[in-house]
Amino acid sequence: MKATAIIMLIIGILCGMYISRTTYQIEVPQLKKIKSIVLIQKKTIQELTDQDAIADIATLLKGKKTQQESMNNTPFNVSQKIRLEFHSKYGDITFIYLYKKDNQHYIEEPYNGIYQMSEDEYNSITRYLR
């Protein structure tokens, strides 16, 4: 009887730990506050001021959630890293990174979270670099 109670207690603690894991949500500025988005990949820089393009990118990024924390200012050991800078109408700049790693596509918001994205979503954003 005591063994069963101890096992149930341990299972309860483990379930509680799993459920209470921190969930991160990507922080994309509100559309009405974004003046432009600058995409930077190596020496290629593309500034987008068209509101349809800005809305397209913001919509693809919004609402993404993860439990994987970002603990760096910039991703490392990744390929095809792209920096997206969101320039606000008030002079603020926030940024995130898109990249590929191990045949997967990711969004990383420094010191927030690392989010997975589909190849189609990745390509929908990177097409603006061309």
Residue frames as qw, qx, qy, qz and C-alpha x, y, z in Angstrom:
[[0.000, 0.884, 0.467, 0.000, 0.00, 0.00, 0.00],
 [0.290, -0.810, 0.115, 0.496, 2.81, 2.44, 0.86],
 [0.435, -0.144, 0.606, 0.650, 4.68, 1.52, -2.33],
 [0.242, 0.621, 0.656, 0.355, 1.59, 2.28, -4.42],
 [0.117, -0.945, -0.246, 0.181, 1.16, 5.65, -2.73],
 [0.394, -0.614, 0.340, 0.594, 4.83, 6.54, -3.32],
 [0.395, 0.149, 0.687, 0.592, 4.61, 5.53, -6.97],
 [0.119, 0.803, 0.555, 0.181, 1.43, 7.59, -7.42],
 [0.255, -0.886, -0.034, 0.386, 3.13, 10.57, -5.75],
 [0.420, -0.356, 0.514, 0.658, 6.13, 10.29, -8.06],
 [0.302, 0.435, 0.701, 0.477, 3.89, 10.02, -11.12],
 [0.031, -0.909, -0.411, 0.060, 1.93, 13.07, -9.94],
 [0.327, -0.753, 0.178, 0.542, 5.10, 15.10, -9.48],
 [0.395, -0.092, 0.640, 0.653, 6.42, 14.14, -12.92],
 [0.199, 0.658, 0.657, 0.311, 3.08, 14.99, -14.56],
 [0.153, -0.927, -0.221, 0.260, 3.05, 18.36, -12.77],
 [0.380, -0.544, 0.376, 0.647, 6.55, 19.12, -13.97],
 [0.350, 0.209, 0.708, 0.577, 5.63, 18.25, -17.57],
 [0.079, 0.801, 0.574, 0.147, 2.45, 20.33, -17.55],
 [0.232, -0.913, -0.108, 0.317, 4.14, 23.37, -15.98],
 [0.613, -0.009, 0.320, 0.723, 6.87, 23.65, -18.60],
 [0.053, 0.640, 0.025, -0.766, 7.20, 27.21, -19.85],
 [0.548, 0.557, 0.552, 0.292, 5.60, 27.96, -23.19],
 [0.195, -0.433, 0.162, 0.865, 7.10, 30.80, -25.22],
 [0.479, 0.732, 0.485, 0.016, 5.21, 32.79, -27.83],
 [0.506, 0.198, 0.228, 0.808, 6.91, 34.77, -30.55],
 [0.062, -0.760, -0.304, 0.571, 6.66, 38.53, -30.07],
 [0.366, 0.356, 0.468, 0.721, 5.96, 40.21, -33.40],
 [0.028, 0.243, 0.191, -0.951, 5.15, 43.94, -33.27],
 [0.431, 0.618, 0.560, -0.343, 1.61, 45.03, -34.14],
 [0.537, 0.449, 0.496, 0.514, 1.13, 45.66, -37.86],
 [0.068, 0.949, 0.244, 0.189, 0.08, 49.27, -37.36],
 [0.429, -0.849, 0.211, 0.226, 3.38, 49.98, -35.58],
 [0.726, -0.105, 0.466, 0.496, 5.70, 48.45, -38.23],
 [0.228, 0.809, -0.178, -0.512, 7.24, 50.97, -40.64],
 [0.607, 0.563, -0.525, -0.196, 9.46, 48.45, -42.45],
 [0.915, -0.269, 0.294, 0.060, 11.04, 45.02, -42.26],
 [0.253, 0.765, -0.577, -0.134, 14.69, 44.66, -43.20],
 [0.993, -0.029, 0.115, 0.025, 15.91, 41.21, -44.24],
 [0.054, 0.817, -0.572, -0.049, 19.67, 40.63, -44.01],
 [0.974, -0.042, 0.205, 0.089, 21.51, 37.56, -45.25],
 [0.725, -0.049, 0.184, 0.661, 25.29, 37.89, -45.47],
 [0.208, -0.207, 0.157, 0.943, 25.79, 40.86, -47.81],
 [0.109, -0.437, -0.651, -0.611, 22.22, 40.94, -49.12],
 [0.034, 0.320, 0.526, -0.787, 19.96, 43.55, -47.54],
 [0.101, -0.422, -0.658, -0.615, 16.34, 44.03, -48.55],
 [0.119, 0.176, 0.481, -0.850, 14.06, 46.62, -46.96],
 [0.073, -0.476, -0.806, -0.346, 10.32, 46.05, -47.26],
 [0.110, 0.127, 0.287, -0.943, 7.98, 49.01, -46.84],
 [0.460, -0.154, -0.570, -0.663, 5.01, 47.61, -48.75],
 [0.519, -0.255, 0.469, -0.668, 2.25, 47.02, -46.19],
 [0.925, 0.098, -0.146, -0.336, 1.06, 43.83, -47.95],
 [0.674, 0.352, -0.592, 0.267, 4.56, 42.31, -47.72],
 [0.066, -0.381, 0.622, -0.681, 4.87, 43.36, -44.07],
 [0.740, -0.131, 0.231, -0.618, 1.45, 41.87, -43.27],
 [0.881, 0.226, -0.393, -0.137, 2.39, 38.66, -45.11],
 [0.470, 0.340, -0.682, 0.445, 5.54, 38.16, -43.03],
 [0.272, -0.297, 0.526, -0.749, 3.94, 39.18, -39.72],
 [0.840, -0.047, 0.000, -0.541, 1.02, 36.81, -40.31],
 [0.815, 0.233, -0.528, 0.045, 3.37, 33.89, -40.98],
 [0.338, 0.303, -0.665, 0.593, 5.20, 34.53, -37.71],
 [0.421, -0.354, 0.284, -0.785, 2.37, 35.43, -35.32],
 [0.855, -0.212, 0.039, -0.472, 0.95, 32.92, -32.93],
 [0.740, 0.264, -0.602, 0.144, 3.86, 30.49, -33.01],
 [0.636, -0.657, 0.280, -0.291, 4.50, 28.77, -29.68],
 [0.702, 0.319, -0.604, 0.200, 7.29, 26.59, -28.37],
 [0.753, -0.658, 0.004, -0.004, 8.74, 25.17, -25.21],
 [0.810, 0.084, -0.005, 0.580, 12.30, 25.48, -26.49],
 [0.227, -0.924, -0.057, 0.304, 14.04, 28.49, -24.96],
 [0.601, 0.645, -0.104, 0.459, 16.55, 30.66, -26.83],
 [0.640, -0.690, -0.066, 0.330, 19.52, 31.43, -24.64],
 [0.565, -0.090, 0.271, 0.774, 21.66, 33.37, -27.12],
 [0.129, 0.654, 0.007, -0.745, 21.74, 36.71, -28.87],
 [0.536, 0.524, -0.425, -0.508, 22.15, 35.01, -32.23],
 [0.979, 0.019, 0.176, -0.102, 21.86, 31.41, -33.48],
 [0.023, -0.690, 0.692, 0.211, 25.12, 29.57, -34.15],
 [0.261, -0.145, 0.939, 0.171, 26.08, 26.44, -36.09],
 [0.550, 0.560, 0.544, -0.296, 23.21, 27.02, -38.51],
 [0.368, 0.078, 0.572, 0.729, 22.98, 27.47, -42.25],
 [0.042, 0.511, 0.515, 0.687, 21.34, 30.19, -44.31],
 [0.233, -0.550, -0.537, 0.596, 20.79, 32.52, -41.34],
 [0.073, 0.581, 0.355, 0.728, 18.56, 35.49, -42.11],
 [0.151, -0.306, -0.504, 0.793, 18.06, 38.41, -39.75],
 [0.050, -0.687, -0.557, -0.463, 14.62, 40.07, -39.84],
 [0.186, -0.154, -0.361, 0.901, 14.54, 43.54, -38.33],
 [0.047, -0.759, -0.628, -0.167, 11.18, 45.07, -37.54],
 [0.218, 0.066, -0.107, 0.968, 11.52, 48.88, -37.66],
 [0.025, -0.693, -0.679, 0.241, 8.70, 50.65, -35.86],
 [0.162, 0.810, 0.281, 0.489, 7.24, 54.03, -36.68],
 [0.435, -0.897, 0.009, -0.073, 8.64, 55.18, -33.34],
 [0.200, 0.795, -0.555, 0.140, 12.28, 54.26, -34.03],
 [0.680, -0.381, 0.604, -0.164, 12.36, 50.93, -32.16],
 [0.570, 0.412, -0.662, -0.258, 13.99, 47.91, -33.79],
 [0.754, -0.255, 0.560, -0.229, 13.22, 44.32, -32.82],
 [0.438, 0.501, -0.672, -0.325, 14.67, 41.33, -34.59],
 [0.883, -0.105, 0.426, -0.165, 14.41, 37.60, -35.09],
 [0.006, -0.491, 0.782, 0.383, 16.36, 35.05, -37.10],
 [0.922, 0.241, 0.062, -0.297, 15.29, 32.47, -39.64],
 [0.022, 0.606, -0.781, -0.148, 17.58, 29.56, -40.38],
 [0.908, 0.102, -0.342, -0.222, 17.98, 25.94, -41.39],
 [0.179, -0.539, 0.788, -0.238, 19.47, 23.26, -39.19],
 [0.291, -0.046, 0.953, -0.073, 19.40, 19.50, -39.68],
 [0.061, -0.245, -0.777, -0.577, 16.97, 19.84, -42.62],
 [0.142, -0.720, -0.653, 0.187, 14.48, 21.73, -40.44],
 [0.144, 0.577, 0.137, 0.792, 13.44, 25.39, -40.59],
 [0.439, -0.526, -0.550, 0.477, 13.43, 27.59, -37.51],
 [0.034, -0.831, -0.050, -0.553, 12.62, 31.04, -36.20],
 [0.618, -0.290, -0.476, 0.555, 14.65, 32.20, -33.22],
 [0.140, -0.890, -0.065, -0.429, 13.81, 35.20, -31.13],
 [0.431, 0.346, -0.592, 0.587, 16.85, 35.92, -28.96],
 [0.000, 0.091, -0.694, 0.715, 16.30, 35.16, -25.28],
 [0.669, 0.031, 0.142, -0.729, 12.73, 34.11, -25.96],
 [0.825, 0.050, 0.536, -0.173, 12.12, 30.95, -27.97],
 [0.009, -0.315, 0.790, 0.526, 13.11, 28.73, -30.89],
 [0.678, 0.347, 0.360, -0.538, 10.15, 27.93, -33.11],
 [0.423, 0.037, 0.803, 0.419, 9.79, 25.41, -35.91],
 [0.475, 0.560, 0.017, -0.678, 8.31, 26.46, -39.21],
 [0.833, 0.325, 0.443, 0.056, 7.46, 24.63, -42.41],
 [0.498, -0.059, 0.457, 0.735, 9.59, 24.85, -45.53],
 [0.166, 0.681, 0.544, 0.461, 6.72, 26.64, -47.27],
 [0.280, -0.931, -0.205, 0.115, 6.57, 29.28, -44.53],
 [0.557, -0.495, 0.274, 0.608, 10.35, 29.70, -44.71],
 [0.413, 0.210, 0.559, 0.688, 10.24, 30.07, -48.49],
 [0.028, 0.848, 0.486, 0.212, 7.33, 32.55, -48.27],
 [0.325, -0.901, 0.009, 0.288, 9.56, 34.86, -46.24],
 [0.543, -0.395, 0.442, 0.595, 12.89, 34.27, -47.99],
 [0.495, 0.555, 0.528, 0.409, 11.39, 35.04, -51.41],
 [0.008, -0.990, -0.136, 0.035, 11.56, 38.70, -50.41],
 [0.502, -0.625, 0.372, 0.468, 15.36, 38.48, -50.48],
 [0.597, 0.177, 0.603, 0.498, 15.40, 37.86, -54.21]]
